[in-house]
């Protein structure tokens, strides 16, 4: 433990030295106190997360308070405005969506349906872990196209835990793989990932156009992702590829999964009706204009009312630690935005392109991808949208990416969506789906460390970004 603390302090010290020496030498600009302070806090948070010294929720909450205090002390924020700032920084739409879906999933879990689905998938795979991985990943990716990927992960993690427990195999590779493909599948549609909703709203992109432009690229990236998953998890699942001869698998093949929910059929029907209704309202959001949080919490309230389950028991199943982690993270990123950190980094990276349209297109993908791995892609996308609007008014870019050049929508919008969605796979906290999956795993006794995720997620993200960049570029030229 002392060694970990020493490593953490050393990394933070090195970053501070670079922070105060590189900008004046390279960019001939000094760093403002608030900008320096918030970047040091953010680096310290990521170092602590990587070293697994303290629980991530504690780190996020403490970092949020420290960021607010720093902003007040340095005069960047008035003390009386701090509560208002926190309320403005927290994305309650995301928090409400997570809370509502967690409640509905908890009630659905009371029916035993997750165990039933797990047994059916186990029977189809016949104990072959690679077939099981393929089934789980394909189902998760397709579901994430029509239901936001956070909801999909909330539904699939209990299924995965159930089947891996039955087969006696470790669940973490399967759950990590599902999170990775959920972020890929969610990139294909307007409602699959929150950044897509933001981009669609800002650019006036409808559901069908999103599928037409992003669908082919996502399909190809998904095909390659299955090969990457088999490569990355090959060693972890070595020796478990064939389980057909084991007694527990033979027992599984002869088990009647329908018996499990026979006493909860009424609750299952009610839960499925409400859940399907919520999904339909999600897909009709462009017509109803209802926020996803209102839909999710409304569905949870209705299901609690008609199911008559114990409220205390259901609330006990909610992953409050994950929700608090998101609150802390939103506040930290809010202070970073307030200090101008994200905008400075975005403008600096885009200035490097020299105004060339297609170089700017590639830069937006990679800037969004790398940044979204370390900063939640929702606030980052929000920050980037005004910059994309500004870039699209540039004469050179407008001439190449405008309607007269054959593009219905500027390719920069697709670049932002693709980078933000795929970039979320880079770290454990890069996407809401990853954080939720880690929280659920820890609740059931399976821990996913920050560094373990990076070892798989970051190279996976880099490779899929390369493939996505090439495919999307070629597809846009073809469409033009």
Secondary structure, 3 states (H helix, E strand, C coil): CHHHHHHHHHHHHHHHHHHHHHHHHHHCCCCCHHHHHHHHHHHHHHHHHHHCCCCHHHHHHHHHHHHHHHHHHCCCCCHHHHHHHHHHHCCHHHHHHHHHHHHHHHHHHCCCHHHHHHHHHHHHHCCCHHHHHHHHHHHHHHHHHHCCHHHHHHHHHHHHHHHHHHHCCCCHHHHHHHHHHHHHHHCCCCCCCHHHHHHHHHHCCCHHHHHHHHHHHHHHHHHHHHHHHHHHCCCCCCCCCCCCCCHHHHHHHCCCHHHHHHHHHHHHHHHHHHHHHHHHHHHCHHHHCCCHHHHHHHHHHHHHHHHCCCHHHHHHHCCHHHHHHHHHHHHHHHHHHHHCHHHHHHHHHHHCCCCCHHHHHHHHHHHHHHHHHHCCHHHHHHHHHHHHHHHHCCHHHHHHHCHHHCCCCCHHHHHHHHHHHHHCCCCCCCCHHHHHHHHHHHHCCCCCCHHHHHHHHHHHHHHHHHHHHHHHHHHHHHHC
